[in-house]
C-alpha cells in the first residue's frame, strides 16, 4: 500500500434546506459593501471555505441583536447545492445587482438579488415531457433528484459570465438523463452547445460492462460532489444511489467552452462501487492542476504492480491524486489503509468527506510539506 502526506479528520455531514433558502447578515444600516465572489464549492480550489477579504463581520457584531435573518427565498424543491454569489453583475434591462444563485432538486436554477431576495430570473432545466428523477429506491434524496451538486461559475466565460450545472431527469418512458448545462449568468439562457447528455465508456470488466467495456448508465448515478472548473475544463465525479448496483467510480471531464468531453477515468473499472460523493464536497485542486478526491467503499486490487499501484486499476476506498496533464485523467498517486478491504466490506470507508488542501508548511527539519487533509467514516 502506498502512503503520502495524507491524514484523516472527522467526516462532514450533509446539510439540506427544504424548499426555502434563508439568508443571514449583520442587521445594520450601512453603505453597501461588496463581498468577495463565491464561484465554487467552499470558495476556492483548495476548498478552504475562507474569505480573507471579509471586512464587515467581526466578533463584536456577530451576535443575537445585530446578526440574523434578512429574508427567506421560497424555492420549488430541496436545496442540497451550496448557493453561489456574484457581486456587481449587470442584468440586461434591470441594472446592477449582487446575485445569489440557487439550484434545486426540482431542476430549477434561481438568480436572486442578494440584498433583498427578489428573483431576477429562474429557469427550469427540464426538457419537454421530463420530470426530475424519482428517488431511485433510495432514501438519500427524496422525493425527487434534480440538481444535487454545487454548480461552478466563470465570470469571464461568454457575454455575461457562465454558470455550469448538472441536473438529473427522467422522461415519460422511464429513461433517465444526466446533463451538463452552461447558462448565461445574467439571463439564464443556454450558452452555445448547451446542454449535453453525460455519456461515457471505459475499458474494463466491472459492473455494467460488456465485451471488455464499462458503460456509464445515467439511471445509476447522481452528481453529488460539487463541479470543478480549472484551466478551462469542467470535472464531474459520480456517486451511486444507496450503493445500489451496478455502478463504478467515474470522473468525466468537459471543455467549458464547447462542453465536448475531453477525458474519462474509471477508478474501479474491473470491480464495483468506489463512489465519489464526499457529502457534496468538490474535489480539491493544487497549483499543478492535480485533483484530490476520496472514493467510497469499493473494489481495491491488493495485487500491486512494480510501482505499487493496483495492477487492475481498481482504487475503491482510496485517497487519490489525479493528474490532469495534457487534458488527460490518470492516477498519479494514492493512499489507502492497511485494512481497506475490511473497511469497504463494513461500509466504513473514506467516501463521506472531501479533500482540503492546506497551505505549505515547514517541518522541524526545515522541509516544506504540501499537505492535503481527508475525511473518513472511521474518524
Buried (B, 14 or more C-beta within 10 A) or exposed (E): BBEEEBEBEEBBEEEEBEEEBEBEBBEEEEEEEEBBBBBBBBBBBBBBEEBEEEEEEEEEEBEEEEBEEBBEBEBBBBBBBBBBBBBEBEBEEEEEBBBBBBBBBBBBBBBBBBBEBEEBBBBBBBEEEBBBBBBBEBEBBEEBBBBBBBBBBBBEBBEBBBBBBBBBBBBEEEEBBBBBBBBBBBBBBBBEEBBBEBBBEBEBBBBBBEEEEBBBBBBBBBBBBBBBBBEEBBBBBBBBBEBEEBBBBBBBBBBBBBBEBBBBBBBBBBBBBBBBBBBBBBBBBBEEBBBBBBBBBBBBBEEEEEEEBBEBBBBBBBBBBBBBEEEEBEBEBBBBBEBBBEBBEEBBBBBBBBBBBBEEEEEEEEEEEBBBBBBBBBE
